[in-house]
Amino acid sequence: MKNSEIKGLSLEELKTKVAAERESLSKLKFAHAITPIENPMRLKDSKKLIARLNTEIRAKELAQQ
């Protein structure tokens, strides 16, 4: 997901995306613990996406104040 796409989302959509990504990350970690996943960089990418979403949530919350 590109930063321009993230900036276009509303606050509620961002929070929903964060929850979905965290769920996905936990499933990936579990799958990786059992048998190594084919592309372990997906873990890193998922963490970075969550961080970018959280950053945008914080920016929108500060803009509302």
Helices and strands as residue ranges (DSSP letters): H 3-7, H 11-34, H 41-64
